[in-house]
Amino acid sequence: MTLQMLVQIPLLGVAGWLLAQGTPARLRRVLAAWNHRGVSGLVLASLTGLVWMLPRAMDAAVDVPLVTLAKFLSVPLLLGAAIALSWPRMGFVVRGVFLVELIATCFRMGWLYLVSPVRLCSNYLLDDQQRLGKYLVGIGGAVVLILAWKLMWGRIDTGRTERKDPPIGPR
Amino acid sequence: MTVLRTLLASLAILVAGIAVLAFSTDGFRAYTTETARRIDVRTHPRPVPPLVLQAADGTRTSFAALRGRWLLVDFIYTRCTTYCSVQGGEFANLQRWLAGPIAAGKVTLVSVSFDPRDEPAQLAGYQRRFGDSGTGWVAVRAVASADRAVLMRVFGVTAVADGLGGFVHNAAINVVNPDGKLVAILDWDDPRAAARYITRRLTP
């Protein structure tokens, strides 16, 4: 369970992110026209993440080959690539909302897995579930610390200067 | 224009996403596989295949031979030393509580082992250990290993090796009706509810 949620799914996301780096300029332009400040991409990525966070979906991804295929396609394309194409276009507020929601989700899921006395996935043991809970709380805490550090000492794009989408097409 | 298009795209994604979520949770009712299988069984009773089973005394029986009465079925492995060992005591209790219907041939309790290591001798030991009073409770195993997989699939039982020679599995009390259909999955730790379920259906 820990492996699926904290190693496999993130790696699939990274694969999608890398894949998105090779998006042809034309496609990038078409997508950008529908993705003002990365909002559509963010919605898509959040919903995809939400689906694969359900204990039932994680179970099915182990038991049902078709669901496994759906996961291996949707996490890179609808989550990783969507974030990769949208993050550079997001403003300060959108990024902030995204990160705060990420932290909250880590804590919520982590806490749930830590305190749940029953196994939420039929395929995984309780100690695995609790370990995942501990790690999720740890990750949430780490993101908080990184953000705090960035707010105190980092360079932050507050969006106060007129925001321009990065240039489209080959430079 | 881009803003409007983004709004449209986001709305479409949102609607599609909610549809996928609704579909994958049975309309926001089942977030775990366990809940899902209970809802599915309740709404679409599953026929239990008439597989050949071997009982603790070595004789052969089958789910087909057990038709015509209510069955309370649980999945076990006799080596269990943790919470699943409670299941044995519960079935012995059920045997006492339902002695009337059992004597009338209306109910039978069936403990199915999913552990390939369980032979009739182990099954007999299991029943003895938990105080089997003699009638109405059979401990069985599937003879062919393919049958064991079929049974686990039909009943939706997943057993994960616990690394200590045992298993962790989604224990439950499964109810099979006289037509041989799996109609309900009840909590493993509430045998009284299972007894009530049966008594309610037997009293006209």
Interface residues (C-beta under 8 A of the other chain):
Chain A: A32 A33 W34 N35 H36 R37 V39 S40 V43 L44 L47 T48 L50 V51 L54 P55 R56 A57 D59 A60 D63 R119 L120 C121 S122 N123 Y124 L125 L126
Chain B: M1 T2 V3 R5 T6 L8 A9 S10 I13 L14 A16 G17 I18 V20 L21 S24 T25 A30 Y31 T32 T33 E34 T35 A36 T158 V160 D162 V168 N170
